[in-house]
Amino acid sequence: MKQTHQKIYDLAAKLYPIPRSLTGDGVRQTLEIIKELLPNLEIHGVPSGTKCFDWETPKEWRIRDAYIVTPSGKKIAEFGQNNLHIVGYSTPQRLKMPLDELKKHIYTLPSMPDAIPYVTSYYKESWGFCISYEQFCALEDGEYEVFIDSELFDGVMNYGELIIKGESEKEVLISTYICHPSLANNEVSGPSVATYLADWIASKKRKYSYRILFIPETIGSIYYLSRHLEGMKKNTVAGFNLTCIGDDRAYSFISTRHGDKMIDKIARHTLKNIDANYKEYPFILSGSDERKYNAPGVDLPVISVMRSKYGEYPEYHTSKDNLSVISPEGLGGGFEALKQMIEAIEANEKYRGTTLCEPQLGCRGLYPTVSTHDTWRQVKALKNILAYCDGTKDLICVCEKIGEKIVDVLPIVDELRAQGLLEVCD
């Protein structure tokens, strides 16, 4: 288990330095690295300007270098030193200008004076640099040189798709994004956990099929829904948006739009039994792809699963969201929580007993010949499962009713089914 957690961290560390955006070489490099671990991943390219609902896919952006030269000849805000220094999708520039004019194109974060903020301008052509507020305050008067070696052109927007078939056409969606540059928790934690989650799912016997997406945030989910909505509305039983799932400070999730879907119940049940201090955020506080999946007319049962929620931890969208914010333990905790949720989804049927009145357990080897505190508790759980599995409640509701963890109940249900004492309701 710990070995897998370390592998997730190692993948995150490998992805971290890559300069990504909505489009471009960094996205393709990221997808190729993931494909090395998931050979069946299909990498797609969508032409710039493709219509998708009320949107269209953006031009491709390529950035080779960027920097500012101070009046004293010093290079600052170098893209090669930190890819957060350039405002995402900045247009090419080679200019000289005074400090007052340059300041209009510089972004800082006074509340965190030693951090570089993350800033983008995807849908309006612009340019700019991001530096620490400390560095901003130290800028000298005089003439500055601005250099941005970039281009915007009709290219493609790339994304990755992996379909893992199960016994049923009904499916679980797992979606994560691959469009931020060097941000550890906010960016590479999601695809890293999703990669190893996909590997684990593929190794298990599955009732459901799994649709796993590595997409640019917002425009990626909107495009994908515009091409697959009918089938997804018909078949999606539950879904996860994975983001900010690598630190070890908290567990949290954002509910579906109405908060009453099976996946909401499973997330609450799972996380409260991992950490009683977990946080549930209502949908009105959502801001990632869960908004698109839950949009009116789309209405897919998708939640966002996180450790610390985006926008709620101090390093969010700054250069301080580096590899020190995530850890094998943090990533592993998110990974294990998601495994439990998936196991719950797979087992969450309505069950009913096959005998009239309480069955005889002793003749089936289900009643201990010696009674201890532990065996009494096991028998109590078994009898309560039989009492409440009456065909009217799904298993997650039964577990909540009897006060048992679903991870502890699953082997009991398997044994009762093997003994012919429980059956799945049609």
N, C-alpha and C positions, 0 to 999 in steps of 0.2 A: 504493500500500500504506500509506504513512504517513498519507495523507489519511483512509483508513478507520480507522486506529488513533486518529486525533484525533477522528473522529466518535463512536467508541465512548466515548472519554473525555468528550466533550461530552454524550452521553446520560447517562452516569453522573452528571455534575455536575448535570444537570437533575433527575434522580431523587433525588439525595442529600438535599435538605432536606425531602422529603415525609414527614409523620408516618404511618408504616405500622404495622399490626399484623396479626394473623391475619385480621381482617375490617375493613370500614369504608371511609370515604371515601378514605383514603390509598391503599388497595389499588386502588380503582376509578380514581383519578386516575393511578396508575402504569400500569395496564393501558391506559387511554385514550391515554397518551403513546406507549406501545409500539405500539398499534394504528395510530397515525399513520404509523409506519414499516413496519408489517406489516398492511396493510389487511384481509387475509384472516383475521386473528386473531379467533377467536370468544371472547367474554367470557361466562362462565356464572355463574349464581348458585345456590347450594345453600342451601335453607332451614335455619335453626338447628334443631338437634335431629335432623337426618337421621342414621339409623344407618348405620355403615360398619364392617364387621367388628366388632371389640370396642370401637369408639369411636362417638361421635356428634359432629356438627359443633357448634361453640360458638355462643353468642349473639353477636350483633354488638355491637361496642364503638365508641362515639363519644366523642371527647374534644375539648372546645372550649377549655378553659383550666385551669390549675392553678398554684398557688404557695403559698408559706409567708410569713407576715408575722411578723417578729421582734418581740420586746418593744419595741424602739426604733422600730418602724414601717417597717422596711425590707423590701421584697419580695425573697425569695430563691427558688431552685429553680423559676424561672419556666418553664413549658412553652413559652411563646412565645419564649424566648431559646434553649432547647435542648430538643428533644423527648425526649431521654434522661432528663430530670429526673423524669419521671413513671414509676412502675412500670407496665408494660404491663397493661392490663385493670383498672386501679384503679377501684374503685367510687366513686360521688359522695360527697363529704364537705363539710361546713361545720362546723368544730369549733374550740374553743379548748382548749388543754391545756398543761401544764407541760413543760419541756424533757425531763425524765426519761421522760415518757410518749411524747413525740414521737420520741425516739431509737429506740423500738421499731419505728418505721415509716420509718427512714432507713437507706439502704444506701450504703456507701462502699467504697473499695478502698485500704486502707492501704499495700499494696505499690506502688501508683502514686498517690501522694497528691494530684497535681494533676489527676487524671482523673475523669470521671463514669462510673460503671459502668452497664452495660445490664442491667436486671432485669425479669422478667415474672412474672405470676401468672395464667396462662390458665385453669386448670381448678379453681381454688379462689378464691372471692370474697375479695378483700383490697384493700389500698391501701398506697401508700408513695411515697417520693421518693428520688431518687438525687442525691447531691452529692459533690463532691470531699472527700477526707479532710481536706485543709487547711481547707476551709470548715466541716466538721463540728467540727473541734477549736476553731474560733473562735466557736462558738455560745455566746451569753450565757444565763445563767439568767433565768427569767421565763416569762411566759405567751405562747404562740405561737398564731397563727390559721392554720388549715389550710383551703384552699379547693381543691376538685376539681370542676370542672364536666364531668361525664361521665355516660354512661348505658350500661347493658347491656340489650339488648332482643332479641326474636325478629326477626331480620332474615335476612341471607344471608351466606354465605362465597363470595367471588368467586375465579375463576381464569381464566386464558387458555389456549386450546388452538389450535394451528395444525397442520394435517395437510398435508404437501407430498407429493403422490403421485409415485411413481416407476414404473418398468416392472414391479416386483414388488410383491406384497402384503406381502412380508417387509419389516421396517422397523427403523429406528434410532431410539431414544428419546433426546431431549435434554430434561432437566428442570432447572429452576432455581427459586429461591423469591423471593417478593415480599412478605415479611411483617415485615422488620426496619425500624426507623426509620433515622435518620441514621448509618449505618455504611457506609463506602465499600467496603472490600475484602470484608467479610463479607456485604454485601448487594448494593449496586447493580452491582458488577463482574459478577456472574453474569447477571442479566437483560440487561445492556448487551451483553456478549459474545454471549449467546444470540440477541439481536435481529439483530445483524449477521451472525452465523453463519447464521441462517435466511435472511436476504436473499441471502447467497452461495450457499447450497444451492439456493435457488429458481432461481438463474441458471444452474445447471449441468445437464448431462444426468445423470440419476440411474438407477441400477439399483434401489436401495432407496427405499422411502417413508420419510418422516421425521415423527415425532410429537413436537412441541415444546410443552412445558408450562411455564407461568408460574404457580406455585402457592404457597399458604402452606406453609411447611415442616411436615413430619410429618403433620398432619391433612389437608393437601392431597393428598399422595401416597397416604395410606391411603384417603381417599375415592375418588380416581381409580382406584386398583387395585380397590376394591370394586365398581366399575361396569364395568371394562374388562379384568379379569384374564384371562378365557378367551382373548380375542383376542390380548392382549399375550403370553401364554405361548406361543401358537401361532406368532406372527409376529416377535417381537423377536429380532434377531440380535446386537445390541450396544446399549449405552446409556451415557449420560454424565449425571452430576449435576454441575452447574457452580456452583462457589462459591469465594470467596476467590481469584479469578483475575486480580486487577488490580495486584498489587505486582510489583516486579522483583528480588526477593531469591532466588527459588528456583523450581523446577518440581517438582511432586509429584503423586502420585495414590494413591488408596486402591483396592486390588484388590477383585475380586469375593470372595464368601464363601470359595471354595476356591482362588482365584488361578490357575486353569488354563483360563480361557476365552479365546477368540480375542481379545477386547478387552483382556485383560491382556497378551497377547503384543504386541499392536499398541502399547499405551501404553508398555510397556518399551522396545520398539524405537525408537519415535518420540522419547521423552524422552531416552534415553541419547545419541541422535545430535544432539539440540539442546544438552544440557547433561549432561556425564558425571557431574556431582554431583547429579543429580536424586534425589529420595527416593521410594521406594515404601513405603507404609504398609500393614500387613496389615489385613484386615477387622476384626479384634478392636479396632482403634483407630478404627473408624468411629463417626459420631455424627450424620450428616445423613440425607437421604432415600435414600442408597445402602443404608442398613440395611433400609428398607422394601422396596425393589425386590429385595433379595437374601434376604429373609426365607424361612424354610422354607415350602414350599408355593407361594411366589411364584417364587423362583429365576430372576429375570431377570438376564441378564449385563450388569450396570450397574456402572460405576466412578465415583468422584468424581475430577474433574480440577481441580487447583488450581495456583496459584503457591505461596505459603506456606500450609501446611495450617491450617485453623481450629484455634484453641487453641494454635498453635505460634509465633505472632508476637506481639510484646509489646502491640500496640494492640488486640488482639482483644476484642470486646465492651466497648469503652470509647469515650469521646468522642474519644480520640486516633486512632481508626480513621476519619480524615477524608480529605478529598480529597488531602491531601499524601501519603498512603500509597500511592495508586494513581497511575498515569501512563499517557499514551498508549503508551509503550514497554512497560510492564508488561502492560496490557490487550492490546496488539497481539501480544505474545509468546504469551499464552494463546490468542488467536484463531488465530494461525498454527499453533500446535501442534495445535489441534483440527481445523483444515483438513487437516493432514497425516494425522491419524488417520482422518478421514472418507474421504479419498482412498484410504487403505490398506484400509479396510473395503470400499469399492466395488470395489477391484481384487483383493481377497484370495480368489481362486479356486484350485482345484487345476488346474494346467496340465500338458500332456504334449506332447512333440514329435511331429511327424507323419511324420518320416522315420526309416528304419532306419539306425543308426549316425550319425555326425556329418554334418550337411548341408554342402553346398558353399556357402560364404558369398560367395566372390568373384563368382560369376555373378549374385548378387542385390544386389551393391553394398554388402555388409555387411562386407567385408574390405578394409582400407585398402591402397592401392597403395604408399604410403610409410609405413614404420613409424617412429613416434616413441614417446616414453614415454607420452603421453596416448592415442594410438591403441592402443597395446599394452594399456593398462589397460582401455579400452573393449571391445576384443575379448575380453580375459580375462573380463570381467564377462558378456558375451554368451554365451560358451562355457560358463561355469559355470551360467548360467541354464538353458541347454539341457540340461546334464548332470544337473541336479537337479530340473528340472520333468519328473518321470516319472509324475505322476498320483498319487503317494502322499503328497505334502506340499503344504500350501497355501503361497501366495507369501510370507507373512511368515516361515514356517519356512525357506523356501529362502533368503531374504535373510539370516537369521541364520546359516545354514550357510555361505554364501559370503562373509559379511562385507561386504555391501553395504547401503546405505540404500535403503529401499523407494522413497523419492522419486526416487532416481537410477535405480532399476530399472524403474519404471513406463513411461517412454518406450521403453525397450529392449523390454519385453514387448509394447507396442503395435506396435512395428515388426516384431517377430517374428510377431505375429498377422497383421499386414497382408501379410507375405510368405508366409503359410500354413505357417510352421514351428512354431507353437504353437497348441494348441486347448484350450478349456476342457473339463475332464472332466465328464461328466454326473453 
